[in-house]
Amino acid sequence: MPEKKVSQDKGFIGVKVAKLPGLVKEIGLNGRRTVADALEGADLDAEEGYELRVNNEVVGTDHVLSDGDIVLLVEEITGN
């Protein structure tokens, strides 16, 4: 797993974390605020076969989040 990068801003932010299809959770982060932190707060893992997206952009687990971001774990679609 990539090393976590932590934002210097320690303020509270709210983000939505979703695993599609299915689960959507709203969580609050205070201090640490990477995608990895959001997944941990939502009791989810960056599973193989899933793509990580924030606001519809493909990102890694070290991506620093902002208030209102939407983190998605989307099942990867493969062709024949």
N, CA, C and O atoms as a printed pandas DataFrame, in Angstrom:
     atom_number atom_name residue_name chain_id  residue_number  x_coord  y_coord  z_coord
0              1         N          MET        A               1    0.854   -1.176    0.000
1              2        CA          MET        A               1    0.000    0.000    0.000
2              3         C          MET        A               1    0.897    1.235    0.000
3              4         O          MET        A               1    1.900    1.267    0.713
4              5         N          PRO        A               2    0.547    2.258   -0.796
5              6        CA          PRO        A               2    1.363    3.467   -0.854
6              7         C          PRO        A               2    1.390    4.185    0.488
7              8         O          PRO        A               2    0.448    4.088    1.275
8              9         N          GLU        A               3    2.480    4.909    0.741
9             10        CA          GLU        A               3    2.608    5.694    1.965
10            11         C          GLU        A               3    1.563    6.792    1.975
11            12         O          GLU        A               3    1.298    7.418    0.950
12            13         N          LYS        A               4    0.969    7.024    3.143
13            14        CA          LYS        A               4   -0.059    8.055    3.274
14            15         C          LYS        A               4    0.579    9.437    3.309
15            16         O          LYS        A               4    1.603    9.644    3.960
16            17         N          LYS        A               5   -0.037   10.379    2.601
17            18        CA          LYS        A               5    0.359   11.782    2.677
18            19         C          LYS        A               5   -0.710   12.491    3.494
19            20         O          LYS        A               5   -1.899   12.347    3.209
20            21         N          VAL        A               6   -0.317   13.233    4.478
21            22        CA          VAL        A               6   -1.265   13.884    5.372
22            23         C          VAL        A               6   -1.249   15.386    5.118
23            24         O          VAL        A               6   -0.187   16.006    5.062
24            25         N          SER        A               7   -2.424   15.958    4.967
25            26        CA          SER        A               7   -2.556   17.394    4.794
26            27         C          SER        A               7   -2.162   18.104    6.083
27            28         O          SER        A               7   -2.370   17.571    7.173
28            29         N          GLN        A               8   -1.600   19.292    5.967
29            30        CA          GLN        A               8   -1.246   20.088    7.132
30            31         C          GLN        A               8   -2.481   20.734    7.766
31            32         O          GLN        A               8   -2.433   21.120    8.935
32            33         N          ASP        A               9   -3.588   20.861    7.021
33            34        CA          ASP        A               9   -4.817   21.448    7.539
34            35         C          ASP        A               9   -5.510   20.421    8.428
35            36         O          ASP        A               9   -5.870   19.339    7.965
36            37         N          LYS        A              10   -5.697   20.753    9.687
37            38        CA          LYS        A              10   -6.264   19.808   10.638
38            39         C          LYS        A              10   -7.768   19.995   10.830
39            40         O          LYS        A              10   -8.334   19.407   11.751
40            41         N          GLY        A              11   -8.433   20.787    9.998
41            42        CA          GLY        A              11   -9.853   21.051   10.162
42            43         C          GLY        A              11  -10.726   19.858    9.814
43            44         O          GLY        A              11  -10.290   18.922    9.145
44            45         N          PHE        A              12  -11.970   19.912   10.282
45            46        CA          PHE        A              12  -12.963   18.870   10.048
46            47         C          PHE        A              12  -13.524   18.998    8.637
47            48         O          PHE        A              12  -13.842   20.099    8.189
48            49         N          ILE        A              13  -13.644   17.877    7.939
49            50        CA          ILE        A              13  -14.304   17.865    6.634
50            51         C          ILE        A              13  -15.297   16.704    6.600
51            52         O          ILE        A              13  -15.144   15.718    7.321
52            53         N          GLY        A              14  -16.307   16.836    5.757
53            54        CA          GLY        A              14  -17.273   15.769    5.529
54            55         C          GLY        A              14  -17.142   15.266    4.100
55            56         O          GLY        A              14  -17.069   16.057    3.160
56            57         N          VAL        A              15  -17.112   13.954    3.942
57            58        CA          VAL        A              15  -17.037   13.343    2.615
58            59         C          VAL        A              15  -18.020   12.185    2.545
59            60         O          VAL        A              15  -18.433   11.642    3.570
60            61         N          LYS        A              16  -18.388   11.814    1.325
61            62        CA          LYS        A              16  -19.191   10.615    1.093
62            63         C          LYS        A              16  -18.267    9.541    0.544
63            64         O          LYS        A              16  -17.412    9.813   -0.298
64            65         N          VAL        A              17  -18.446    8.328    1.026
65            66        CA          VAL        A              17  -17.670    7.187    0.559
66            67         C          VAL        A              17  -18.663    6.134    0.085
67            68         O          VAL        A              17  -19.584    5.768    0.816
68            69         N          ALA        A              18  -18.473    5.647   -1.146
69            70        CA          ALA        A              18  -19.402    4.677   -1.706
70            71         C          ALA        A              18  -18.657    3.525   -2.356
71            72         O          ALA        A              18  -17.619    3.713   -2.990
72            73         N          LYS        A              19  -19.203    2.339   -2.189
73            74        CA          LYS        A              19  -18.721    1.160   -2.901
74            75         C          LYS        A              19  -19.850    0.757   -3.827
75            76         O          LYS        A              19  -20.933    0.372   -3.386
76            77         N          LEU        A              20  -19.576    0.853   -5.118
77            78        CA          LEU        A              20  -20.630    0.608   -6.101
78            79         C          LEU        A              20  -20.473   -0.765   -6.734
79            80         O          LEU        A              20  -19.355   -1.170   -7.053
80            81         N          PRO        A              21  -21.553   -1.478   -6.918
81            82        CA          PRO        A              21  -22.908   -1.091   -6.521
82            83         C          PRO        A              21  -23.123   -1.279   -5.022
83            84         O          PRO        A              21  -22.491   -2.127   -4.392
84            85         N          GLY        A              22  -24.034   -0.466   -4.456
85            86        CA          GLY        A              22  -24.436   -0.715   -3.084
86            87         C          GLY        A              22  -24.240    0.386   -2.078
87            88         O          GLY        A              22  -24.987    1.365   -2.073
88            89         N          LEU        A              23  -23.251    0.242   -1.230
89            90        CA          LEU        A              23  -23.049    1.001   -0.010
90            91         C          LEU        A              23  -22.654    2.464   -0.232
91            92         O          LEU        A              23  -21.801    2.762   -1.067
92            93         N          VAL        A              24  -23.288    3.379    0.528
93            94        CA          VAL        A              24  -22.885    4.788    0.567
94            95         C          VAL        A              24  -22.878    5.229    2.026
95            96         O          VAL        A              24  -23.861    5.032    2.741
96            97         N          LYS        A              25  -21.763    5.830    2.472
97            98        CA          LYS        A              25  -21.648    6.326    3.845
98            99         C          LYS        A              25  -21.169    7.765    3.815
99           100         O          LYS        A              25  -20.334    8.137    2.989
100          101         N          GLU        A              26  -21.706    8.576    4.727
101          102        CA          GLU        A              26  -21.184    9.924    4.943
102          103         C          GLU        A              26  -20.333    9.868    6.197
103          104         O          GLU        A              26  -20.784    9.395    7.240
104          105         N          ILE        A              27  -19.088   10.355    6.095
105          106        CA          ILE        A              27  -18.195   10.325    7.251
106          107         C          ILE        A              27  -17.537   11.683    7.442
107          108         O          ILE        A              27  -17.486   12.502    6.526
108          109         N          GLY        A              28  -17.040   11.901    8.638
109          110        CA          GLY        A              28  -16.285   13.106    8.943
110          111         C          GLY        A              28  -14.835   12.746    9.198
111          112         O          GLY        A              28  -14.537   11.735    9.832
112          113         N          LEU        A              29  -13.945   13.573    8.703
113          114        CA          LEU        A              29  -12.514   13.393    8.931
114          115         C          LEU        A              29  -11.979   14.634    9.623
115          116         O          LEU        A              29  -12.314   15.756    9.245
116          117         N          ASN        A              30  -11.157   14.434   10.624
117          118        CA          ASN        A              30  -10.565   15.548   11.341
118          119         C          ASN        A              30   -9.066   15.312   11.417
119          120         O          ASN        A              30   -8.614   14.397   12.105
120          121         N          GLY        A              31   -8.313   16.111   10.732
121          122        CA          GLY        A              31   -6.858   15.913   10.683
122          123         C          GLY        A              31   -6.473   15.128    9.454
123          124         O          GLY        A              31   -6.375   15.681    8.359
124          125         N          ARG        A              32   -6.252   13.829    9.636
125          126        CA          ARG        A              32   -5.869   12.998    8.483
126          127         C          ARG        A              32   -7.042   12.951    7.514
127          128         O          ARG        A              32   -8.190   12.764    7.915
128          129         N          ARG        A              33   -6.734   13.125    6.234
129          130        CA          ARG        A              33   -7.836   13.223    5.272
130          131         C          ARG        A              33   -7.480   12.712    3.888
131          132         O          ARG        A              33   -7.845   13.330    2.887
132          133         N          THR        A              34   -6.775   11.594    3.817
133          134        CA          THR        A              34   -6.499   10.984    2.524
134          135         C          THR        A              34   -7.616   10.008    2.178
135          136         O          THR        A              34   -8.471    9.701    3.009
136          137         N          VAL        A              35   -7.595    9.524    0.936
137          138        CA          VAL        A              35   -8.552    8.502    0.521
138          139         C          VAL        A              35   -8.432    7.282    1.443
139          140         O          VAL        A              35   -9.444    6.701    1.835
140          141         N          ALA        A              36   -7.204    6.895    1.789
141          142        CA          ALA        A              36   -7.004    5.754    2.689
142          143         C          ALA        A              36   -7.698    5.999    4.031
143          144         O          ALA        A              36   -8.305    5.085    4.589
144          145         N          ASP        A              37   -7.612    7.227    4.552
145          146        CA          ASP        A              37   -8.268    7.562    5.820
146          147         C          ASP        A              37   -9.788    7.474    5.694
147          148         O          ASP        A              37  -10.460    6.981    6.599
148          149         N          ALA        A              38  -10.326    7.950    4.576
149          150        CA          ALA        A              38  -11.773    7.893    4.344
150          151         C          ALA        A              38  -12.248    6.447    4.236
151          152         O          ALA        A              38  -13.283    6.088    4.796
152          153         N          LEU        A              39  -11.499    5.623    3.523
153          154        CA          LEU        A              39  -11.870    4.212    3.404
154          155         C          LEU        A              39  -11.853    3.537    4.773
155          156         O          LEU        A              39  -12.746    2.754    5.099
156          157         N          GLU        A              40  -10.831    3.845    5.571
157          158        CA          GLU        A              40  -10.740    3.283    6.918
158          159         C          GLU        A              40  -11.935    3.728    7.762
159          160         O          GLU        A              40  -12.523    2.924    8.486
160          161         N          GLY        A              41  -12.290    5.007    7.666
161          162        CA          GLY        A              41  -13.427    5.537    8.420
162          163         C          GLY        A              41  -14.753    4.924    8.011
163          164         O          GLY        A              41  -15.688    4.870    8.809
164          165         N          ALA        A              42  -14.838    4.464    6.774
165          166        CA          ALA        A              42  -16.058    3.836    6.264
166          167         C          ALA        A              42  -16.005    2.310    6.370
167          168         O          ALA        A              42  -16.903    1.618    5.890
168          169         N          ASP        A              43  -14.946    1.790    7.003
169          170        CA          ASP        A              43  -14.751    0.336    7.151
170          171         C          ASP        A              43  -14.695   -0.376    5.796
171          172         O          ASP        A              43  -15.281   -1.444    5.617
172          173         N          LEU        A              44  -13.979    0.235    4.849
173          174        CA          LEU        A              44  -13.797   -0.361    3.521
174          175         C          LEU        A              44  -12.318   -0.492    3.208
175          176         O          LEU        A              44  -11.488    0.210    3.786
176          177         N          ASP        A              45  -11.988   -1.394    2.290
177          178        CA          ASP        A              45  -10.616   -1.572    1.806
178          179         C          ASP        A              45  -10.578   -1.272    0.318
179          180         O          ASP        A              45  -11.572   -1.437   -0.389
180          181         N          ALA        A              46   -9.414   -0.828   -0.150
181          182        CA          ALA        A              46   -9.200   -0.647   -1.590
182          183         C          ALA        A              46   -8.944   -2.043   -2.166
183          184         O          ALA        A              46   -7.799   -2.487   -2.253
184          185         N          GLU        A              47   -9.998   -2.710   -2.546
185          186        CA          GLU        A              47   -9.923   -4.093   -2.991
186          187         C          GLU        A              47   -9.431   -4.199   -4.430
187          188         O          GLU        A              47   -9.656   -3.319   -5.260
188          189         N          GLU        A              48   -8.754   -5.304   -4.690
189          190        CA          GLU        A              48   -8.349   -5.589   -6.068
190          191         C          GLU        A              48   -9.616   -5.771   -6.895
191          192         O          GLU        A              48  -10.594   -6.353   -6.427
192          193         N          GLY        A              49   -9.592   -5.274   -8.113
193          194        CA          GLY        A              49  -10.758   -5.357   -8.979
194          195         C          GLY        A              49  -11.654   -4.134   -8.875
195          196         O          GLY        A              49  -12.680   -4.045   -9.550
196          197         N          TYR        A              50  -11.257   -3.186   -8.019
197          198        CA          TYR        A              50  -12.006   -1.939   -7.873
198          199         C          TYR        A              50  -11.111   -0.760   -8.197
199          200         O          TYR        A              50   -9.911   -0.785   -7.921
200          201         N          GLU        A              51  -11.693    0.268   -8.782
201          202        CA          GLU        A              51  -10.978    1.487   -9.121
202          203         C          GLU        A              51  -11.374    2.560   -8.105
203          204         O          GLU        A              51  -12.546    2.675   -7.746
204          205         N          LEU        A              52  -10.403    3.340   -7.646
205          206        CA          LEU        A              52  -10.668    4.443   -6.728
206          207         C          LEU        A              52  -10.888    5.728   -7.511
207          208         O          LEU        A              52  -10.095    6.070   -8.388
208          209         N          ARG        A              53  -11.951    6.430   -7.198
209          210        CA          ARG        A              53  -12.237    7.702   -7.848
210          211         C          ARG        A              53  -12.642    8.730   -6.798
211          212         O          ARG        A              53  -13.317    8.404   -5.822
212          213         N          VAL        A              54  -12.224    9.967   -7.008
213          214        CA          VAL        A              54  -12.692   11.090   -6.192
214          215         C          VAL        A              54  -13.266   12.108   -7.162
215          216         O          VAL        A              54  -12.574   12.603   -8.052
216          217         N          ASN        A              55  -14.537   12.408   -6.975
217          218        CA          ASN        A              55  -15.233   13.344   -7.869
218          219         C          ASN        A              55  -15.035   12.944   -9.327
219          220         O          ASN        A              55  -14.827   13.789  -10.197
220          221         N          ASN        A              56  -15.104   11.646   -9.572
221          222        CA          ASN        A              56  -15.025   11.006  -10.894
222          223         C          ASN        A              56  -13.633   11.025  -11.525
223          224         O          ASN        A              56  -13.507   10.739  -12.715
224          225         N          GLU        A              57  -12.580   11.353  -10.761
225          226        CA          GLU        A              57  -11.199   11.261  -11.246
226          227         C          GLU        A              57  -10.533   10.058  -10.596
227          228         O          GLU        A              57  -10.673    9.850   -9.391
228          229         N          VAL        A              58   -9.806    9.262  -11.382
229          230        CA          VAL        A              58   -9.077    8.117  -10.844
230          231         C          VAL        A              58   -7.931    8.636   -9.975
231          232         O          VAL        A              58   -7.159    9.493  -10.405
232          233         N          VAL        A              59   -7.826    8.109   -8.741
233          234        CA          VAL        A              59   -6.819    8.564   -7.777
234          235         C          VAL        A              59   -6.211    7.359   -7.060
235          236         O          VAL        A              59   -6.669    6.227   -7.215
236          237         N          GLY        A              60   -5.178    7.628   -6.279
237          238        CA          GLY        A              60   -4.575    6.625   -5.405
238          239         C          GLY        A              60   -5.022    6.854   -3.971
239          240         O          GLY        A              60   -5.703    7.834   -3.670
240          241         N          THR        A              61   -4.636    5.948   -3.094
241          242        CA          THR        A              61   -5.048    6.045   -1.696
242          243         C          THR        A              61   -4.404    7.220   -0.965
243          244         O          THR        A              61   -4.864    7.601    0.112
244          245         N          ASP        A              62   -3.344    7.799   -1.538
245          246        CA          ASP        A              62   -2.674    8.930   -0.892
246          247         C          ASP        A              62   -3.251   10.287   -1.304
247          248         O          ASP        A              62   -2.759   11.324   -0.859
248          249         N          HIS        A              63   -4.277   10.292   -2.140
249          250        CA          HIS        A              63   -4.922   11.531   -2.588
250          251         C          HIS        A              63   -5.526   12.262   -1.381
251          252         O          HIS        A              63   -6.245   11.650   -0.591
252          253         N          VAL        A              64   -5.242   13.564   -1.230
253          254        CA          VAL        A              64   -5.758   14.367   -0.122
254          255         C          VAL        A              64   -7.143   14.897   -0.486
255          256         O          VAL        A              64   -7.354   15.458   -1.561
256          257         N          LEU        A              65   -8.083   14.699    0.446
257          258        CA          LEU        A              65   -9.480   15.053    0.216
258          259         C          LEU        A              65   -9.803   16.459    0.710
259          260         O          LEU        A              65   -9.105   17.018    1.556
260          261         N          SER        A              66  -10.887   17.015    0.154
261          262        CA          SER        A              66  -11.434   18.306    0.575
262          263         C          SER        A              66  -12.870   18.103    1.020
263          264         O          SER        A              66  -13.494   17.091    0.702
264          265         N          ASP        A              67  -13.389   19.079    1.760
265          266        CA          ASP        A              67  -14.763   19.017    2.228
266          267         C          ASP        A              67  -15.722   18.833    1.053
267          268         O          ASP        A              67  -15.633   19.543    0.052
268          269         N          GLY        A              68  -16.636   17.878    1.185
269          270        CA          GLY        A              68  -17.648   17.645    0.164
270          271         C          GLY        A              68  -17.251   16.656   -0.927
271          272         O          GLY        A              68  -18.068   16.338   -1.791
272          273         N          ASP        A              69  -16.021   16.166   -0.905
273          274        CA          ASP        A              69  -15.591   15.203   -1.926
274          275         C          ASP        A              69  -16.411   13.916   -1.846
275          276         O          ASP        A              69  -16.952   13.562   -0.799
276          277         N          ILE        A              70  -16.484   13.238   -2.973
277          278        CA          ILE        A              70  -17.153   11.943   -3.057
278          279         C          ILE        A              70  -16.114   10.913   -3.485
279          280         O          ILE        A              70  -15.542   10.997   -4.572
280          281         N          VAL        A              71  -15.881    9.932   -2.600
281          282        CA          VAL        A              71  -14.919    8.864   -2.842
282          283         C          VAL        A              71  -15.698    7.638   -3.297
283          284         O          VAL        A              71  -16.622    7.192   -2.617
284          285         N          LEU        A              72  -15.319    7.095   -4.450
285          286        CA          LEU        A              72  -16.005    5.920   -4.992
286          287         C          LEU        A              72  -15.050    4.754   -5.157
287          288         O          LEU        A              72  -13.928    4.919   -5.636
288          289         N          LEU        A              73  -15.498    3.587   -4.761
289          290        CA          LEU        A              73  -14.853    2.321   -5.109
290          291         C          LEU        A              73  -15.751    1.724   -6.182
291          292         O          LEU        A              73  -16.865    1.286   -5.893
292          293         N          VAL        A              74  -15.269    1.705   -7.413
293          294        CA          VAL        A              74  -16.087    1.263   -8.540
294          295         C          VAL        A              74  -15.508   -0.024   -9.093
295          296         O          VAL        A              74  -14.312   -0.104   -9.374
296          297         N          GLU        A              75  -16.353   -1.033   -9.250
297          298        CA          GLU        A              75  -15.899   -2.293   -9.798
298          299         C          GLU        A              75  -15.376   -2.067  -11.210
299          300         O          GLU        A              75  -16.060   -1.498  -12.060
300          301         N          GLU        A              76  -14.119   -2.536  -11.447
301          302        CA          GLU        A              76  -13.518   -2.370  -12.770
302          303         C          GLU        A              76  -14.245   -3.231  -13.780
303          304         O          GLU        A              76  -14.642   -4.361  -13.494
304          305         N          ILE        A              77  -14.410   -2.678  -14.962
305          306        CA          ILE        A              77  -15.053   -3.400  -16.053
306          307         C          ILE        A              77  -13.975   -3.819  -17.029
307          308         O          ILE        A              77  -13.202   -2.991  -17.510
308          309         N          THR        A              78  -13.928   -5.094  -17.318
309          310        CA          THR        A              78  -12.921   -5.599  -18.266
310          311         C          THR        A              78  -13.623   -6.151  -19.487
311          312         O          THR        A              78  -14.720   -6.704  -19.403
312          313         N          GLY        A              79  -12.968   -5.988  -20.624
313          314        CA          GLY        A              79  -13.518   -6.495  -21.880
314          315         C          GLY        A              79  -13.019   -7.901  -22.165
315          316         O          GLY        A              79  -12.257   -8.475  -21.386
316          317         N          ASN        A              80  -13.449   -8.434  -23.267
317          318        CA          ASN        A              80  -13.042   -9.789  -23.664
318          319         C          ASN        A              80  -11.676   -9.792  -24.251
319          320         O          ASN        A              80  -11.174  -10.847  -24.639
